[in-house]
């Protein structure tokens, strides 16, 4: 394998993992935010319907983040297929992604 293909492969691996980690971080941030919103709403001085619209919008954002994460997983899968052709000599472990993890699904209406 040429040095350029090796360097490109290594860089793409790094960047895909970085993008996937950022997607995960956003989902963790949404989860923390939701937890804080629900805890605040449990205050007896706050109405039970306080922030309901915000919670609904946060749930939409979470669904969009999950869709983005799944799309990134699809990108990873496609790049793995390309690497199999162009970087077959790479000694790294190949990425195995179960088809059920990246199957196309009908989006949930917002």
VOPAGU-2260 file (C-alpha; in pm, 1 decimal, decimal comma):
REM VOPAGU-2260
SITE   aa  ch    i         X         Y         Z
SITE  UNK   A    0       0,0       0,0       0,0
SITE  UNK   A    1     136,7     343,7     -87,1
SITE  UNK   A    2     228,2     593,6     181,9
SITE  UNK   A    3     -45,9     828,4      62,7
SITE  UNK   A    4    -318,1     561,8      93,3
SITE  UNK   A    5    -182,4     460,9     433,8
SITE  UNK   A    6    -183,4     824,6     554,9
SITE  UNK   A    7    -529,8     890,6     411,5
SITE  UNK   A    8    -662,7     573,4     573,6
SITE  UNK   A    9    -515,5     661,8     911,2
SITE  UNK   A   10    -651,7    1017,8     891,1
SITE  UNK   A   11   -1000,5     899,6     789,8
SITE  UNK   A   12   -1008,9     648,0    1076,5
SITE  UNK   A   13    -918,9     922,3    1321,6
SITE  UNK   A   14   -1173,4    1169,5    1183,4
SITE  UNK   A   15   -1459,0     917,3    1168,3
SITE  UNK   A   16   -1400,0     816,7    1528,7
SITE  UNK   A   17   -1381,5    1183,5    1626,4
SITE  UNK   A   18   -1713,8    1258,7    1453,4
SITE  UNK   A   19   -1876,6     955,7    1616,8
SITE  UNK   A   20   -1747,1    1064,2    1958,3
SITE  UNK   A   21   -1887,8    1414,0    1909,0
SITE  UNK   A   22   -2226,2    1267,3    1815,9
SITE  UNK   A   23   -2216,9    1058,8    2134,1
SITE  UNK   A   24   -2118,0    1364,2    2338,5
SITE  UNK   A   25   -2415,4    1557,6    2203,2
SITE  UNK   A   26   -2649,7    1275,3    2303,7
SITE  UNK   A   27   -2495,2    1269,1    2652,1
SITE  UNK   A   28   -2543,3    1646,6    2678,9
SITE  UNK   A   29   -2909,4    1610,4    2576,9
SITE  UNK   A   30   -2958,2    1339,9    2840,1
SITE  UNK   A   31   -2803,6    1558,9    3112,5
SITE  UNK   A   32   -3016,4    1853,4    3004,1
SITE  UNK   A   33   -3333,1    1644,1    3009,4
SITE  UNK   A   34   -3248,0    1510,3    3353,7
SITE  UNK   A   35   -3193,5    1864,1    3485,8
SITE  UNK   A   36   -3516,5    1987,3    3326,0
SITE  UNK   A   37   -3717,7    1705,4    3480,2
SITE  UNK   A   38   -3554,6    1755,6    3820,8
SITE  UNK   A   39   -3636,3    2128,2    3808,7
SITE  UNK   A   40   -3994,6    2051,2    3719,5
SITE  UNK   A   41   -4030,7    1831,9    4028,7
SITE  UNK   A   42   -3997,8    2139,6    4247,2
SITE  UNK   A   43   -4333,5    2181,4    4427,4
SITE  UNK   A   44   -4332,3    2553,0    4336,8
SITE  UNK   A   45   -4330,0    2471,4    3965,4
SITE  UNK   A   46   -4639,9    2367,2    3770,4
SITE  UNK   A   47   -4651,4    2010,4    3641,3
SITE  UNK   A   48   -4679,9    2136,9    3284,1
SITE  UNK   A   49   -4387,4    2380,8    3311,6
SITE  UNK   A   50   -4135,8    2326,1    3035,6
SITE  UNK   A   51   -4345,8    2065,4    2856,4
SITE  UNK   A   52   -4292,0    2232,3    2520,7
SITE  UNK   A   53   -3918,1    2254,3    2587,7
SITE  UNK   A   54   -3908,6    1884,1    2676,4
SITE  UNK   A   55   -4090,7    1798,8    2355,6
SITE  UNK   A   56   -3841,2    2002,9    2152,6
SITE  UNK   A   57   -3549,1    1843,3    2335,5
SITE  UNK   A   58   -3689,7    1500,2    2251,1
SITE  UNK   A   59   -3698,1    1604,9    1884,0
SITE  UNK   A   60   -3335,7    1715,3    1908,9
SITE  UNK   A   61   -3244,5    1380,3    2065,5
SITE  UNK   A   62   -3412,0    1196,1    1777,4
SITE  UNK   A   63   -3221,7    1410,2    1528,8
SITE  UNK   A   64   -2894,8    1339,8    1711,3
SITE  UNK   A   65   -2965,8     966,8    1696,2
SITE  UNK   A   66   -3037,7     996,2    1324,3
SITE  UNK   A   67   -2707,7    1179,9    1279,7
SITE  UNK   A   68   -2525,3     911,5    1476,8
SITE  UNK   A   69   -2680,0     641,9    1259,2
SITE  UNK   A   70   -2582,0     832,4     944,8
SITE  UNK   A   71   -2224,4     856,0    1070,9
SITE  UNK   A   72   -2229,8     481,9    1132,7
SITE  UNK   A   73   -2336,4     436,6     770,4
SITE  UNK   A   74   -2046,4     658,5     660,7
SITE  UNK   A   75   -1813,1     442,7     871,3
SITE  UNK   A   76   -1954,1     130,0     708,9
SITE  UNK   A   77   -1905,7     267,6     356,9
SITE  UNK   A   78   -1551,6     382,2     431,8
SITE  UNK   A   79   -1474,3      36,7     569,7
SITE  UNK   A   80   -1582,8    -111,2     237,5
SITE  UNK   A   81   -1359,1     133,4      49,6
SITE  UNK   A   82   -1068,6      53,3     282,3
SITE  UNK   A   83   -1114,3    -316,0     209,8
SITE  UNK   A   84   -1047,2    -242,2    -157,3
SITE  UNK   A   85    -776,0      24,8    -132,9
SITE  UNK   A   86    -607,2     -45,9     199,5
SITE  UNK   A   87    -631,9    -423,5     211,7
SITE  UNK   A   88    -276,0    -447,0     340,7
SITE  UNK   A   89    -362,7    -239,7     648,1
SITE  UNK   A   90    -302,9    -460,5     950,1
SITE  UNK   A   91    -575,1    -294,2    1160,0
SITE  UNK   A   92    -885,2    -486,2    1256,8
SITE  UNK   A   93   -1168,2    -434,8    1008,8
SITE  UNK   A   94   -1484,4    -264,1    1126,4
SITE  UNK   A   95   -1780,5    -498,7    1138,3
SITE  UNK   A   96   -2116,0    -322,1    1150,6
SITE  UNK   A   97   -2430,1    -528,3    1183,5
SITE  UNK   A   98   -2681,1    -448,0     906,8
SITE  UNK   A   99   -2955,9    -396,2    1165,0
SITE  UNK   A  100   -2758,9    -104,3    1312,8
SITE  UNK   A  101   -2769,2      94,8     989,9
SITE  UNK   A  102   -3090,9     -15,9     823,5
SITE  UNK   A  103   -3311,4     255,2     681,2
SITE  UNK   A  104   -3615,3     324,2     892,6
SITE  UNK   A  105   -3915,1     544,1     845,0
SITE  UNK   A  106   -3859,1     858,2    1052,3
SITE  UNK   A  107   -4087,6     923,3    1346,1
SITE  UNK   A  108   -4314,0    1222,1    1272,8
SITE  UNK   A  109   -4207,5    1531,9    1466,5
